Amino acid sequence: MAGRLKLRVFLLSLGLAAVSLGLSLIASTGVARAADGSDFAAGRIISDSLFFNGDGMSIGSIQKFLNSKVPVCDTDGSEPSEYGGGTRAEWGTAQGYPPPYICLKSFTAKIPAMAADSYCTRIQSSGDNKKKTAEIIFQVAQACHVNPKVLIVTLQKEQGLVTDEWPLPTQYRKAMGYGCPDSNLPSSVDGNDNGCYDSFEGFFKQIYFAARQFQLYAQNPDQYNFRAGLTTQIRWSPKSDCGAGTVTIRTQATAGLYNYTPYQPNQAALNNLYGSGNGCSSYGNRNFWRDYNDWFGSSVFQGKDFALVGDWNCNGWAGVAVKRGNIYLLDNNRDGVVDLSFTYGEATDQPIVGHWQGNAVGDSGKPCDTISLKRGKRYFINNGLSTGSDYSFTYGQENNRPVVGDWDGNGTDSVSLKIGRRYAINNNPTAPQTSSWLTYGQAQDRPVVGDWDGDGTDTISLKVGNRYAINNIEAPAAPQTSLWFQYGWSSDQPLPGRWPDEDPNTSQSDQNTTISLHRGDTFFLNYKLAPPSDSSFVFAN
C-alpha cells in the first residue's frame, strides 16, 4: 500500500516514473524530530497492545491533534507552490485541482452503514450528514479495534494528509493507500487510472477497509506472507537487485505493517531519518515508526503488564498472557510471540482464568482455559477467547479477592473468595454458593492455587513475601503447609501452572502444578517446586 503525494502527480505530468515506497521525501511541517534511527527494530515496529487499542484517542483529542499539525490551512492556495509554477492555486489548477483546498482537520464526509462481521462491529450511517475526520477516525477505530493513532500515522505515511496545508482531492480518495498496489491496475477496476481500485476509493472507505485489513492480518495470520514469530527475508525496496535482510517478526502488528507495505528501511534510510537514503531505500515503514514515535511517544509498550497463565490451546500445558488496559495478548508456546490478541471488557476489570462449565475440550482431552472478568462484585464468565461473556453472576463484595480452582476434582473451575485471612469455598461455577470456610495465613498473604500433588484437585497455597507455603489439604479440611521454599523477589508475580519440562521423557501425568514468575517483561519458568528457574523468555510485545 504505497504512498502517493502531489509529487507523484507532478512527476506523472512530466512523464517521469514515481517509485511507490511510502510517503514522499518532502519534509513534513510541524514534526518534532525526537526519534533516533538507531532505535528502530525491524522485528518490533509497534507493540500489539498499542496498535490494536481502539480506545487510544477520543474525538476531541483527535481533533485537537489535527488542529495542532496545521494551525492555518492555505485554503485558497495563495502561498508559493513548492513545485514552481507560481502559487499553489496556479500549480494545482494546472494539474486539474483548483482551490479550495480543505485540510484534514476540516474535511468532512458521509459515513455509510457498515454491517458487523468477524473483524469490525457495526457502524451506523450518518445519512445525509457529513462528519469531520476526527469522528470518522474515532468510529472506525472503535469498530475495528485499531488505535486512532495508527490510522492518523497511516494517513501521513500514505498521503501526507496530517501535515498538508493544501491537500488535493485525489489524496483523500486514496487516503490510506488501501487497494492501491505498486503494480499497475487494468482500467476495468481502475477507471480513473490513479493506481487504486475504484471500489475502495473515498475517504471513509479508505480508513475503514484499511483498519479492517489489519484485523484480517491478525486473525488469519497463516493466510499472509508475514506473521508474528516468523523469521524471514524482507526486502529493502521493490527493486529486486537491492536484496533483503533477515527479520524475526515479534508482534502481529509489525507483521501487519509488512503485509501492508512489504519493505523494511535500509541503514541509509535510518541514518537520515527525516530525509532520503539511497537508491535502495524504502520509507513507508520507517516513516510510520518515526511519526508514531515523534507524535505519540514510544511505539513499544512501556507500561507494566499484568500476567496471566492458562492452557489457551487445550493441549494440557500452560501458556501465558498479558493484560494491557482491556487488551489481552496470548502466547501459547512460551516464546514471547503473541499467538492471539483480543479486547475484552474495561481496563479496570480484574481478569480471572479458569476452565468453566461448557468449555470445549482440545485434542488432548484437556479443557481449555479462558479469561473471564470481575467488575465490582459481578463476574462475567466467558467460554471462549474473544470479546463477550456467556453469563454473569454476583458473589460476595467488591473488595473480596477472587480465587479460582477446581475444588472438588470434577474438572470444572469455580470462583471462591478471599476475605481477609478466610476463604469462602464455592463449587458451583454458574450460581455461586459458599459451601465451606477455610482460614489460612494472614490477610496480606497472596493465594496461589494449583494441583501440587497431581490428584486432580486444586488447593490454596500462599505467597508470603518471596516465600511460598504449599498446602495439599483439600477443602473443606483445614489447610496445612507441607512445604516452604524461597523463590524470586517479593515483587514478582507468581504464575502457577503445568509447565512443559524440556525433558522429552516427561509426560503431562508426571508434571504437577509448579510456580513460575513474571518480572518486568520477563517470564521465569520453573518445572519444580524449588528454585532456581529452569528457563526464561522476554515478552515485550
Order of alpha helices (4+ residues) and beta strands (2+ residues): alpha-alpha-alpha-alpha-beta-beta-alpha-alpha-alpha-alpha-beta-beta-alpha-alpha-alpha-beta-beta-beta-beta-beta-beta-beta-beta-beta-beta-beta-beta-beta-beta-beta-beta-beta-beta-beta-beta
